Amino acid sequence: MCGWLKDQFGVSWQIIPESLTEMVNDSNPEKSERMMKALLQMKKIDIKTLEQAYQG
């Protein structure tokens, strides 16, 4: 699912874009909720779509 990859040694890593963290921690809960609803529907993180949801 979103942001997970496995390296050559079989270790799994979750990649979290910095902009995603900023949107989640925004002081405006409506913006954060819109972004999270969009994120929960994704199998691959699409930052542009998340930013559009965040902006409304």
PQR file with spaces between the fields and no chain letter, atoms N, CA, C, O and H, PARSE charges and radii, in Angstrom:
ATOM       1  N    MET     1       0.831   -1.196    0.000 -0.4000 1.5000
ATOM       2  CA   MET     1       0.000    0.000    0.000 -0.0000 2.0000
ATOM       3  C    MET     1       0.874    1.258    0.000  0.5500 1.7000
ATOM       4  O    MET     1       2.080    1.193   -0.239 -0.5500 1.4000
ATOM       5  N    CYS     2       0.259    2.365    0.264 -0.4000 1.5000
ATOM       6  CA   CYS     2       0.890    3.676    0.150 -0.0000 2.0000
ATOM       7  C    CYS     2       2.259    3.784    0.800  0.5500 1.7000
ATOM       8  O    CYS     2       2.421    3.550    1.998 -0.5500 1.4000
ATOM       9  H    CYS     2      -0.720    2.417    0.459  0.4000 1.0000
ATOM      10  N    GLY     3       3.229    4.141   -0.009 -0.4000 1.5000
ATOM      11  CA   GLY     3       4.525    4.522    0.497 -0.0000 2.0000
ATOM      12  C    GLY     3       5.438    3.405    0.971  0.5500 1.7000
ATOM      13  O    GLY     3       6.512    3.693    1.498 -0.5500 1.4000
ATOM      14  H    GLY     3       3.097    4.332   -0.981  0.4000 1.0000
ATOM      15  N    TRP     4       5.063    2.150    0.809 -0.4000 1.5000
ATOM      16  CA   TRP     4       5.898    1.051    1.288 -0.0000 2.0000
ATOM      17  C    TRP     4       6.747    0.507    0.157  0.5500 1.7000
ATOM      18  O    TRP     4       6.284    0.394   -0.978 -0.5500 1.4000
ATOM      19  H    TRP     4       4.190    1.916    0.382  0.4000 1.0000
ATOM      20  N    LEU     5       7.991    0.170    0.468 -0.4000 1.5000
ATOM      21  CA   LEU     5       8.863   -0.484   -0.501 -0.0000 2.0000
ATOM      22  C    LEU     5       9.724   -1.484    0.245  0.5500 1.7000
ATOM      23  O    LEU     5       9.878   -1.414    1.465 -0.5500 1.4000
ATOM      24  H    LEU     5       8.367    0.262    1.390  0.4000 1.0000
ATOM      25  N    LYS     6      10.285   -2.418   -0.516 -0.4000 1.5000
ATOM      26  CA   LYS     6      11.152   -3.425    0.083 -0.0000 2.0000
ATOM      27  C    LYS     6      12.499   -3.336   -0.603  0.5500 1.7000
ATOM      28  O    LYS     6      12.566   -3.313   -1.832 -0.5500 1.4000
ATOM      29  H    LYS     6      10.160   -2.475   -1.507  0.4000 1.0000
ATOM      30  N    ASP     7      13.568   -3.285    0.164 -0.4000 1.5000
ATOM      31  CA   ASP     7      14.904   -3.161   -0.420 -0.0000 2.0000
ATOM      32  C    ASP     7      15.468   -4.532   -0.805  0.5500 1.7000
ATOM      33  O    ASP     7      14.805   -5.555   -0.631 -0.5500 1.4000
ATOM      34  H    ASP     7      13.514   -3.303    1.162  0.4000 1.0000
ATOM      35  N    GLN     8      16.672   -4.541   -1.319 -0.4000 1.5000
ATOM      36  CA   GLN     8      17.294   -5.763   -1.813 -0.0000 2.0000
ATOM      37  C    GLN     8      17.554   -6.800   -0.723  0.5500 1.7000
ATOM      38  O    GLN     8      17.802   -7.969   -1.019 -0.5500 1.4000
ATOM      39  H    GLN     8      17.210   -3.710   -1.460  0.4000 1.0000
ATOM      40  N    PHE     9      17.498   -6.373    0.528 -0.4000 1.5000
ATOM      41  CA   PHE     9      17.733   -7.282    1.645 -0.0000 2.0000
ATOM      42  C    PHE     9      16.422   -7.782    2.270  0.5500 1.7000
ATOM      43  O    PHE     9      16.438   -8.533    3.244 -0.5500 1.4000
ATOM      44  H    PHE     9      17.297   -5.423    0.769  0.4000 1.0000
ATOM      45  N    GLY    10      15.298   -7.359    1.701 -0.4000 1.5000
ATOM      46  CA   GLY    10      14.003   -7.788    2.210 -0.0000 2.0000
ATOM      47  C    GLY    10      13.455   -6.937    3.335  0.5500 1.7000
ATOM      48  O    GLY    10      12.445   -7.288    3.944 -0.5500 1.4000
ATOM      49  H    GLY    10      15.285   -6.748    0.910  0.4000 1.0000
ATOM      50  N    VAL    11      14.114   -5.811    3.620 -0.4000 1.5000
ATOM      51  CA   VAL    11      13.652   -4.909    4.675 -0.0000 2.0000
ATOM      52  C    VAL    11      12.613   -3.954    4.089  0.5500 1.7000
ATOM      53  O    VAL    11      12.850   -3.341    3.048 -0.5500 1.4000
ATOM      54  H    VAL    11      14.935   -5.525    3.125  0.4000 1.0000
ATOM      55  N    SER    12      11.464   -3.828    4.754 -0.4000 1.5000
ATOM      56  CA   SER    12      10.409   -2.924    4.291 -0.0000 2.0000
ATOM      57  C    SER    12      10.591   -1.535    4.902  0.5500 1.7000
ATOM      58  O    SER    12      10.942   -1.394    6.073 -0.5500 1.4000
ATOM      59  H    SER    12      11.272   -4.326    5.599  0.4000 1.0000
ATOM      60  N    TRP    13      10.345   -0.523    4.083 -0.4000 1.5000
ATOM      61  CA   TRP    13      10.484    0.880    4.486 -0.0000 2.0000
ATOM      62  C    TRP    13       9.223    1.623    4.078  0.5500 1.7000
ATOM      63  O    TRP    13       8.649    1.356    3.022 -0.5500 1.4000
ATOM      64  H    TRP    13      10.060   -0.638    3.131  0.4000 1.0000
ATOM      65  N    GLN    14       8.798    2.548    4.911 -0.4000 1.5000
ATOM      66  CA   GLN    14       7.679    3.400    4.530 -0.0000 2.0000
ATOM      67  C    GLN    14       8.231    4.786    4.242  0.5500 1.7000
ATOM      68  O    GLN    14       8.908    5.392    5.073 -0.5500 1.4000
ATOM      69  H    GLN    14       9.264    2.765    5.768  0.4000 1.0000
ATOM      70  N    ILE    15       7.927    5.271    3.051 -0.4000 1.5000
ATOM      71  CA   ILE    15       8.361    6.592    2.618 -0.0000 2.0000
ATOM      72  C    ILE    15       7.197    7.559    2.820  0.5500 1.7000
ATOM      73  O    ILE    15       6.095    7.335    2.320 -0.5500 1.4000
ATOM      74  H    ILE    15       7.377    4.779    2.377  0.4000 1.0000
ATOM      75  N    ILE    16       7.457    8.631    3.555 -0.4000 1.5000
ATOM      76  CA   ILE    16       6.427    9.629    3.823 -0.0000 2.0000
ATOM      77  C    ILE    16       6.941   10.979    3.345  0.5500 1.7000
ATOM      78  O    ILE    16       7.885   11.522    3.919 -0.5500 1.4000
ATOM      79  H    ILE    16       8.353    8.813    3.960  0.4000 1.0000
ATOM      80  N    PRO    17       6.326   11.525    2.296 -0.5600 1.5000
ATOM      81  CA   PRO    17       6.760   12.831    1.798  0.2800 2.0000
ATOM      82  C    PRO    17       6.577   13.921    2.865  0.5500 1.7000
ATOM      83  O    PRO    17       5.607   13.905    3.623 -0.5500 1.4000
ATOM      84  N    GLU    18       7.506   14.849    2.907 -0.4000 1.5000
ATOM      85  CA   GLU    18       7.458   15.927    3.897 -0.0000 2.0000
ATOM      86  C    GLU    18       6.180   16.750    3.773  0.5500 1.7000
ATOM      87  O    GLU    18       5.607   17.165    4.780 -0.5500 1.4000
ATOM      88  H    GLU    18       8.293   14.862    2.292  0.4000 1.0000
ATOM      89  N    SER    19       5.734   16.984    2.543 -0.4000 1.5000
ATOM      90  CA   SER    19       4.518   17.786    2.349 -0.0000 2.0000
ATOM      91  C    SER    19       3.295   17.088    2.944  0.5500 1.7000
ATOM      92  O    SER    19       2.363   17.752    3.399 -0.5500 1.4000
ATOM      93  H    SER    19       6.200   16.646    1.726  0.4000 1.0000
ATOM      94  N    LEU    20       3.294   15.760    2.943 -0.4000 1.5000
ATOM      95  CA   LEU    20       2.188   15.011    3.535 -0.0000 2.0000
ATOM      96  C    LEU    20       2.124   15.270    5.041  0.5500 1.7000
ATOM      97  O    LEU    20       1.044   15.485    5.592 -0.5500 1.4000
ATOM      98  H    LEU    20       4.051   15.221    2.574  0.4000 1.0000
ATOM      99  N    THR    21       3.258   15.250    5.690 -0.4000 1.5000
ATOM     100  CA   THR    21       3.331   15.520    7.128 -0.0000 2.0000
ATOM     101  C    THR    21       2.831   16.931    7.436  0.5500 1.7000
ATOM     102  O    THR    21       2.112   17.139    8.414 -0.5500 1.4000
ATOM     103  H    THR    21       4.135   15.075    5.243  0.4000 1.0000
ATOM     104  N    GLU    22       3.208   17.890    6.607 -0.4000 1.5000
ATOM     105  CA   GLU    22       2.777   19.275    6.821 -0.0000 2.0000
ATOM     106  C    GLU    22       1.264   19.401    6.683  0.5500 1.7000
ATOM     107  O    GLU    22       0.624   20.100    7.468 -0.5500 1.4000
ATOM     108  H    GLU    22       3.792   17.721    5.813  0.4000 1.0000
ATOM     109  N    MET    23       0.689   18.722    5.682 -0.4000 1.5000
ATOM     110  CA   MET    23      -0.763   18.802    5.481 -0.0000 2.0000
ATOM     111  C    MET    23      -1.519   18.140    6.629  0.5500 1.7000
ATOM     112  O    MET    23      -2.553   18.650    7.062 -0.5500 1.4000
ATOM     113  H    MET    23       1.209   18.154    5.045  0.4000 1.0000
ATOM     114  N    VAL    24      -1.019   17.014    7.124 -0.4000 1.5000
ATOM     115  CA   VAL    24      -1.668   16.318    8.242 -0.0000 2.0000
ATOM     116  C    VAL    24      -1.649   17.174    9.502  0.5500 1.7000
ATOM     117  O    VAL    24      -2.613   17.170   10.269 -0.5500 1.4000
ATOM     118  H    VAL    24      -0.180   16.600    6.772  0.4000 1.0000
ATOM     119  N    ASN    25      -0.572   17.900    9.720 -0.4000 1.5000
ATOM     120  CA   ASN    25      -0.415   18.688   10.936 -0.0000 2.0000
ATOM     121  C    ASN    25      -0.924   20.126   10.821  0.5500 1.7000
ATOM     122  O    ASN    25      -0.659   20.943   11.703 -0.5500 1.4000
ATOM     123  H    ASN    25       0.210   17.903    9.097  0.4000 1.0000
ATOM     124  N    ASP    26      -1.640   20.441    9.765 -0.4000 1.5000
ATOM     125  CA   ASP    26      -2.155   21.802    9.573 -0.0000 2.0000
ATOM     126  C    ASP    26      -3.123   22.154   10.701  0.5500 1.7000
ATOM     127  O    ASP    26      -3.837   21.288   11.208 -0.5500 1.4000
ATOM     128  H    ASP    26      -1.856   19.778    9.049  0.4000 1.0000
ATOM     129  N    SER    27      -3.141   23.416   11.087 -0.4000 1.5000
ATOM     130  CA   SER    27      -4.023   23.860   12.170 -0.0000 2.0000
ATOM     131  C    SER    27      -5.490   23.912   11.745  0.5500 1.7000
ATOM     132  O    SER    27      -6.378   24.008   12.592 -0.5500 1.4000
ATOM     133  H    SER    27      -2.562   24.119   10.675  0.4000 1.0000
ATOM     134  N    ASN    28      -5.748   23.848   10.433 -0.4000 1.5000
ATOM     135  CA   ASN    28      -7.117   23.845    9.922 -0.0000 2.0000
ATOM     136  C    ASN    28      -7.562   22.396    9.734  0.5500 1.7000
ATOM     137  O    ASN    28      -7.135   21.744    8.781 -0.5500 1.4000
ATOM     138  H    ASN    28      -5.026   23.770    9.745  0.4000 1.0000
ATOM     139  N    PRO    29      -8.416   21.879   10.625 -0.5600 1.5000
ATOM     140  CA   PRO    29      -8.810   20.473   10.555  0.2800 2.0000
ATOM     141  C    PRO    29      -9.578   20.107    9.286  0.5500 1.7000
ATOM     142  O    PRO    29      -9.511   18.961    8.843 -0.5500 1.4000
ATOM     143  N    GLU    30     -10.300   21.050    8.694 -0.4000 1.5000
ATOM     144  CA   GLU    30     -11.049   20.753    7.473 -0.0000 2.0000
ATOM     145  C    GLU    30     -10.113   20.397    6.325  0.5500 1.7000
ATOM     146  O    GLU    30     -10.377   19.460    5.572 -0.5500 1.4000
ATOM     147  H    GLU    30     -10.354   21.981    9.054  0.4000 1.0000
ATOM     148  N    LYS    31      -9.017   21.146    6.192 -0.4000 1.5000
ATOM     149  CA   LYS    31      -8.039   20.866    5.148 -0.0000 2.0000
ATOM     150  C    LYS    31      -7.409   19.492    5.353  0.5500 1.7000
ATOM     151  O    LYS    31      -7.288   18.708    4.412 -0.5500 1.4000
ATOM     152  H    LYS    31      -8.803   21.908    6.804  0.4000 1.0000
ATOM     153  N    SER    32      -7.014   19.210    6.578 -0.4000 1.5000
ATOM     154  CA   SER    32      -6.385   17.932    6.894 -0.0000 2.0000
ATOM     155  C    SER    32      -7.334   16.763    6.640  0.5500 1.7000
ATOM     156  O    SER    32      -6.921   15.728    6.117 -0.5500 1.4000
ATOM     157  H    SER    32      -7.112   19.847    7.343  0.4000 1.0000
ATOM     158  N    GLU    33      -8.599   16.925    7.007 -0.4000 1.5000
ATOM     159  CA   GLU    33      -9.588   15.862    6.808 -0.0000 2.0000
ATOM     160  C    GLU    33      -9.815   15.583    5.325  0.5500 1.7000
ATOM     161  O    GLU    33      -9.908   14.423    4.923 -0.5500 1.4000
ATOM     162  H    GLU    33      -8.935   17.766    7.432  0.4000 1.0000
ATOM     163  N    ARG    34      -9.904   16.633    4.506 -0.4000 1.5000
ATOM     164  CA   ARG    34     -10.080   16.438    3.056 -0.0000 2.0000
ATOM     165  C    ARG    34      -8.900   15.658    2.478  0.5500 1.7000
ATOM     166  O    ARG    34      -9.078   14.744    1.673 -0.5500 1.4000
ATOM     167  H    ARG    34      -9.828   17.576    4.833  0.4000 1.0000
ATOM     168  N    MET    35      -7.709   16.029    2.896 -0.4000 1.5000
ATOM     169  CA   MET    35      -6.509   15.370    2.400 -0.0000 2.0000
ATOM     170  C    MET    35      -6.480   13.907    2.840  0.5500 1.7000
ATOM     171  O    MET    35      -6.152   13.029    2.042 -0.5500 1.4000
ATOM     172  H    MET    35      -7.564   16.772    3.550  0.4000 1.0000
ATOM     173  N    MET    36      -6.821   13.636    4.106 -0.4000 1.5000
ATOM     174  CA   MET    36      -6.806   12.268    4.609 -0.0000 2.0000
ATOM     175  C    MET    36      -7.829   11.389    3.908  0.5500 1.7000
ATOM     176  O    MET    36      -7.550   10.221    3.639 -0.5500 1.4000
ATOM     177  H    MET    36      -7.088   14.349    4.754  0.4000 1.0000
ATOM     178  N    LYS    37      -9.004   11.921    3.608 -0.4000 1.5000
ATOM     179  CA   LYS    37     -10.017   11.152    2.880 -0.0000 2.0000
ATOM     180  C    LYS    37      -9.490   10.746    1.506  0.5500 1.7000
ATOM     181  O    LYS    37      -9.703    9.619    1.060 -0.5500 1.4000
ATOM     182  H    LYS    37      -9.231   12.870    3.827  0.4000 1.0000
ATOM     183  N    ALA    38      -8.809   11.659    0.850 -0.4000 1.5000
ATOM     184  CA   ALA    38      -8.225   11.352   -0.459 -0.0000 2.0000
ATOM     185  C    ALA    38      -7.113   10.313   -0.313  0.5500 1.7000
ATOM     186  O    ALA    38      -7.017    9.389   -1.121 -0.5500 1.4000
ATOM     187  H    ALA    38      -8.636   12.575    1.213  0.4000 1.0000
ATOM     188  N    LEU    39      -6.279   10.460    0.705 -0.4000 1.5000
ATOM     189  CA   LEU    39      -5.159    9.544    0.926 -0.0000 2.0000
ATOM     190  C    LEU    39      -5.639    8.113    1.176  0.5500 1.7000
ATOM     191  O    LEU    39      -5.064    7.160    0.650 -0.5500 1.4000
ATOM     192  H    LEU    39      -6.356   11.211    1.361  0.4000 1.0000
ATOM     193  N    LEU    40      -6.685    7.969    1.971 -0.4000 1.5000
ATOM     194  CA   LEU    40      -7.168    6.638    2.332 -0.0000 2.0000
ATOM     195  C    LEU    40      -7.743    5.865    1.149  0.5500 1.7000
ATOM     196  O    LEU    40      -7.951    4.656    1.248 -0.5500 1.4000
ATOM     197  H    LEU    40      -7.153    8.743    2.398  0.4000 1.0000
ATOM     198  N    GLN    41      -8.003    6.540    0.039 -0.4000 1.5000
ATOM     199  CA   GLN    41      -8.514    5.876   -1.158 -0.0000 2.0000
ATOM     200  C    GLN    41      -7.400    5.457   -2.111  0.5500 1.7000
ATOM     201  O    GLN    41      -7.667    4.810   -3.124 -0.5500 1.4000
ATOM     202  H    GLN    41      -7.835    7.523   -0.041  0.4000 1.0000
ATOM     203  N    MET    42      -6.161    5.814   -1.802 -0.4000 1.5000
ATOM     204  CA   MET    42      -5.043    5.584   -2.722 -0.0000 2.0000
ATOM     205  C    MET    42      -4.298    4.291   -2.423  0.5500 1.7000
ATOM     206  O    MET    42      -4.199    3.855   -1.276 -0.5500 1.4000
ATOM     207  H    MET    42      -5.944    6.339   -0.980  0.4000 1.0000
ATOM     208  N    LYS    43      -3.774    3.687   -3.493 -0.4000 1.5000
ATOM     209  CA   LYS    43      -2.845    2.564   -3.349 -0.0000 2.0000
ATOM     210  C    LYS    43      -1.424    3.072   -3.523  0.5500 1.7000
ATOM     211  O    LYS    43      -0.488    2.497   -2.968 -0.5500 1.4000
ATOM     212  H    LYS    43      -3.854    4.041   -4.425  0.4000 1.0000
ATOM     213  N    LYS    44      -1.256    4.142   -4.286 -0.4000 1.5000
ATOM     214  CA   LYS    44       0.032    4.815   -4.455 -0.0000 2.0000
ATOM     215  C    LYS    44      -0.191    6.279   -4.112  0.5500 1.7000
ATOM     216  O    LYS    44      -1.195    6.866   -4.515 -0.5500 1.4000
ATOM     217  H    LYS    44      -2.017    4.608   -4.737  0.4000 1.0000
ATOM     218  N    ILE    45       0.728    6.869   -3.376 -0.4000 1.5000
ATOM     219  CA   ILE    45       0.587    8.268   -2.976 -0.0000 2.0000
ATOM     220  C    ILE    45       0.741    9.176   -4.192  0.5500 1.7000
ATOM     221  O    ILE    45       1.743    9.115   -4.905 -0.5500 1.4000
ATOM     222  H    ILE    45       1.544    6.393   -3.048  0.4000 1.0000
ATOM     223  N    ASP    46      -0.262   10.016   -4.416 -0.4000 1.5000
ATOM     224  CA   ASP    46      -0.247   10.994   -5.495 -0.0000 2.0000
ATOM     225  C    ASP    46      -0.306   12.374   -4.838  0.5500 1.7000
ATOM     226  O    ASP    46      -1.381   12.859   -4.487 -0.5500 1.4000
ATOM     227  H    ASP    46      -1.075   10.065   -3.837  0.4000 1.0000
ATOM     228  N    ILE    47       0.860   12.996   -4.678 -0.4000 1.5000
ATOM     229  CA   ILE    47       0.962   14.267   -3.957 -0.0000 2.0000
ATOM     230  C    ILE    47       0.096   15.350   -4.595  0.5500 1.7000
ATOM     231  O    ILE    47      -0.557   16.116   -3.886 -0.5500 1.4000
ATOM     232  H    ILE    47       1.733   12.602   -4.964  0.4000 1.0000
ATOM     233  N    LYS    48       0.085   15.420   -5.911 -0.4000 1.5000
ATOM     234  CA   LYS    48      -0.691   16.459   -6.593 -0.0000 2.0000
ATOM     235  C    LYS    48      -2.178   16.344   -6.237  0.5500 1.7000
ATOM     236  O    LYS    48      -2.823   17.352   -5.949 -0.5500 1.4000
ATOM     237  H    LYS    48       0.616   14.798   -6.486  0.4000 1.0000
ATOM     238  N    THR    49      -2.720   15.133   -6.256 -0.4000 1.5000
ATOM     239  CA   THR    49      -4.117   14.920   -5.901 -0.0000 2.0000
ATOM     240  C    THR    49      -4.367   15.268   -4.439  0.5500 1.7000
ATOM     241  O    THR    49      -5.399   15.849   -4.104 -0.5500 1.4000
ATOM     242  H    THR    49      -2.196   14.314   -6.490  0.4000 1.0000
ATOM     243  N    LEU    50      -3.426   14.914   -3.569 -0.4000 1.5000
ATOM     244  CA   LEU    50      -3.577   15.238   -2.147 -0.0000 2.0000
ATOM     245  C    LEU    50      -3.557   16.738   -1.918  0.5500 1.7000
ATOM     246  O    LEU    50      -4.319   17.256   -1.102 -0.5500 1.4000
ATOM     247  H    LEU    50      -2.587   14.442   -3.840  0.4000 1.0000
ATOM     248  N    GLU    51      -2.689   17.436   -2.637 -0.4000 1.5000
ATOM     249  CA   GLU    51      -2.626   18.894   -2.508 -0.0000 2.0000
ATOM     250  C    GLU    51      -3.911   19.541   -3.005  0.5500 1.7000
ATOM     251  O    GLU    51      -4.369   20.529   -2.431 -0.5500 1.4000
ATOM     252  H    GLU    51      -2.070   17.015   -3.300  0.4000 1.0000
ATOM     253  N    GLN    52      -4.496   18.996   -4.063 -0.4000 1.5000
ATOM     254  CA   GLN    52      -5.764   19.530   -4.576 -0.0000 2.0000
ATOM     255  C    GLN    52      -6.875   19.317   -3.560  0.5500 1.7000
ATOM     256  O    GLN    52      -7.675   20.224   -3.329 -0.5500 1.4000
ATOM     257  H    GLN    52      -4.124   18.193   -4.529  0.4000 1.0000
ATOM     258  N    ALA    53      -6.943   18.141   -2.948 -0.4000 1.5000
ATOM     259  CA   ALA    53      -7.946   17.875   -1.918 -0.0000 2.0000
ATOM     260  C    ALA    53      -7.740   18.794   -0.724  0.5500 1.7000
ATOM     261  O    ALA    53      -8.703   19.309   -0.156 -0.5500 1.4000
ATOM     262  H    ALA    53      -6.293   17.404   -3.136  0.4000 1.0000
ATOM     263  N    TYR    54      -6.488   18.998   -0.345 -0.4000 1.5000
ATOM     264  CA   TYR    54      -6.123   19.855    0.774 -0.0000 2.0000
ATOM     265  C    TYR    54      -6.590   21.292    0.537  0.5500 1.7000
ATOM     266  O    TYR    54      -7.116   21.938    1.443 -0.5500 1.4000
ATOM     267  H    TYR    54      -5.706   18.580   -0.807  0.4000 1.0000
ATOM     268  N    GLN    55      -6.396   21.780   -0.677 -0.4000 1.5000
ATOM     269  CA   GLN    55      -6.779   23.148   -1.004 -0.0000 2.0000
ATOM     270  C    GLN    55      -8.299   23.314   -1.144  0.5500 1.7000
ATOM     271  O    GLN    55      -8.821   24.424   -1.038 -0.5500 1.4000
ATOM     272  H    GLN    55      -5.969   21.254   -1.413  0.4000 1.0000
ATOM     273  N    GLY    56      -8.982   22.230   -1.376 -0.4000 1.5000
ATOM     274  CA   GLY    56     -10.446   22.277   -1.487 -0.0000 2.0000
ATOM     275  C    GLY    56     -10.837   22.400   -2.884  0.5500 1.7000
ATOM     276  O    GLY    56     -12.028   22.456   -3.189 -0.5500 1.4000
ATOM     277  H    GLY    56      -8.558   21.329   -1.463  0.4000 1.0000
